[in-house]
């Protein structure tokens, strides 16, 4: 397998690459990650089952879409395919740190710049991708409210029912969304889609980086809401963001609705107490 990956890297880069060192590093909840080096150049390689190659292709295309905005740094995708019984993606290796307040303020400014990239096709994306390992449906839709009801919350509720989840106020919530999202014109923004603290950092020089995207064109507030879901980003991040692209009035009310998508997805991925958390969020939204 590693010989095939080395050969693929060599073909794509035009420079002979033969890995001499491979060490296991974090690959997220669902992948195996490796730092692979020939002694001079290091790449980040993620592995999964061969059946998951479409997930890596979508990740690579998402990173390319973000790179094309020339706004915020993301790891460059090198190549992806299958080898033996595995699928893989090879990415630029970046040494990451937590950064300082200046780094996080710049992260906010650069994310705001990326969010200004839009699409004339509406909300969605050119292909479906994944949120974690859950399919994420990105069918182009002209109306954001319709897209969010059908392809985000509605789809997650369908999966959750199959898993045995019980959400007594599900229908009431879905019926309330048009009113909850009314009185605001949403422009399609290129969003990261899975922007929690584990998918953001800074290089050793302090340059902000985001990675592991679940890319699509949606309401930019979905990214900002998720940064608050698991502890929040440093205050400097929000200051920087609002300098470039101030959040609209009512964001504080909408963020729980947007974060419900991720809590439902966590229930579908991991079970546990996420169904109780989702029901508490639904109650809060409907109040």
N, C-alpha and C positions, 0 to 999 in steps of 0.2 A: 504493500500500500504506500509506504513512504517513498519508495523509488518512483512510483507513478506520480505522486504529488510533486516530488523534486523535478521530474521531467516536465510536468505541466508548468511549474513556475519558470523553468528555463525557457520553455517555448514562448510563454507570454512576455517575459521580460527581455528576451534576447540575450541573456547572460547565463552561463552555465551555473546551476545551483545544485549542490550536493550537500544535504544536511549532515552535520557531524554531531550536533547536540540537539536533543529534544527533551524539554522538561515540561511537566504538567503544570498548568496554571488554571485559574478560574475560567470556566466557560459558560457561566450562568447556570440556571436551574436545569437546563435540558440538554446542554451540549458538553462534550469534553473539549478542553482548551489546551493548546500546547504552544510554547515558544520554541520555534524551530530555527536553528542558526547553522551557517556554514563557517562560522568563526569571524565573519566580517559583516554579513547582513542577517538580520533576524526578522522573521515573519510570525504573525499570529495565525494559528491554524485551529479551526473549530471542526469537530467531528460529530456525526450523528449516524443513524441508520441510513442505508442507501435510499430507502423510500422517502427520506426527508430532503432530498436534493432541491426540490422546488422551494422549500423554506429558505435555503441558502441563496438560491438565485434571486428570490424576492428581496432578501437582505442586501445583496450586492446592487440590485437595481435601485433600491431605496437610497443607499449610500451615494450612488452616482447622481441621483436626482438632487440630493442635498448638496453634493459637491458642485453641481452646475450653478447653484445660486451664488457661489463665491462669497458666502456670508460667514459660516461657522465651520471650524475644522471637524472633519470626521475621518476615520481611518479609510484609506483608499483600498477598494477591493482589487485584488490581484487576479484571482481565478477561483473557480468552483466547479465541481464535478463529482463523480463517484469513482471509487477505487475499491476493489474487492467487495466487501459487504457494507462499506461505509460511504457516506457522502461527506464532502468537506468544502470549506471555504477558506481561502488564504487572504489575509488582510495585512496591510501595513502595520508594523509593530510600533506602538507608541508607549514610551515610559510615562506613566501617569502619577500625578500627585494630587493632593487635595486643593492646592492653590491657596491664594490669599484673597482678601476682600476686593482688591483691584481685579484679580482674575475673574471673580464671580460677577462683578459689575459688568465686565466686558462680555462675559457669557450671556448676560441678560441682553445687552445691546446687540450682540451677534444673532441670538435666537430671534429677537424682534426683526432684524433684517431678513432672516430666512422666512419668517412668517409673512413678509410682504410679497413673497413669491406666490402667485396665484395661478388659477387654471380657468380657461374659458369653457371647459367641459362640465364644470360644476363640482360637486362633492363626490369623492371616491378616488380611484386610482386606476391605472392601466391594467393591473392584475390584482387578484386577491393575494394576501400575504398571511402572516400569523401574528398573534399577540401572545407571547410565550410560545406554546405549541398549539394553541387554539386557532383554527381558521378564522381569518378576519376578512369579511366580505366587503369589497370595495366597488360594487357596481355603481357606475356614474349615475348621479341623481341631481336634478336641478335644485331641489329644495332641501336645505339643511335639516329642518325638522323631520321631514319624511325619511331622510337618510339615517338620522340618529335613532328614530323609532324602529325602523325596519332592520337596518344593518348593524346596529350597535346593541341597544338594549333588548330589542325584540329577539334578536338572534341568540344573545346570551341567555335570556329567559328560556328559550326553547331547549338549549343544551342543559340548563340547570334542572328543568323538569325531568329530563331523561335520567339525570343523576340523582333524582329524589328530592330536589330542593322544593321548599314550600314557601311561596311568596303570595300571601292572601290578597295584598293590595296591588298586585302586578297590573291588572287591567285598568284599575283606577289611575295608577301612575302613568301608564302609556297614554291614556285618554287625556291626562292633564298636561302632557308635554307641549302641545301647540300653544297653550296659554303661558306655560312657564318660559317658553322661548320667544314669545311674541314681542312686538314693539322694538325690534332690533334687527337691522339688516346685516346679515352675516356674509362676509366675503370668503370664498374658499382660500385657505392658507395652506401652504406646505407645512405639515406638522410632523414631528418626530414620531408621535403616537404612543410611546412607552417611556416617557421622560421622568423616571424616578432617579433617586440619587445614585443608584448602582449603574446607571447608564450615562453618567456625566462625570467629568473630571478635568484635570488640567495637565499639560505637559510639564516637564521639569522647568521649562522657561516661563511657565505661567499662562501659556496659551490655552483657552478653553476648548474642550473637545466633548462631543456627544457621540454615542455609538449604540449598537444593537437596536436599530429603529424598527418601528412598525408603521412605515410611512404611508400617508395618504393626504389628500386635500380635504381639510375640515375646518371647523371653528378653531381658531388659534387658542382659544381659552382651554381646550382640552389638554394642551401641553402644560399650561400654567397651573391648571387645577391639579394635574398629576404630580407636579413638583411639590405640592403641599401634602400629598397623601401619606407619605411615609416619613414624616419628620420635617419636611420642608427644606428648601435650599437656603443658603445664607441671605440675610436681608439685602445685601448689596446686589444680588441677582435681580431682585424685583425692582430695585431702584434703577438699575441699568436698563431693564426692559421698558419701564415706563418713560424713561427719557426719550426712547426712540419710537415706541408704539404704545401709548397709554391704553390701559385696559378700559373697557366700556363700563358705564354704570350698570350695576346689577350683577357683576361677576360673582360677588360673594354668595349670591343666591343660586347661581347656576353651577358653581364648582362642585357641589355635592352631587348634583344630577350627573355631571360628567364623570366624576370619580366612581359612581355606582357601576359604571361599565367595567372598571378594573376589579372591583370587589366581586362582582358576579363572575368575572373571568377567573379570579383566584379560587372561588368556590368550585368552578368547573375543573380547574387544574388540581387543586389540593384538598377540596372538601373542608373538613374541620368546622370552625366556627364562623366561616365567612358568610354562610347563609343568614346567621343571626345579625351579623354586621350589616349585611345588605338590607335586611328588613328594618333595622333601626334607621338606616339612611333613607329608605323609602318613606318611613313615618315622618322623618324630619322634613323631607322635600314636600310632602303633602300638607304638612302643617303651615 
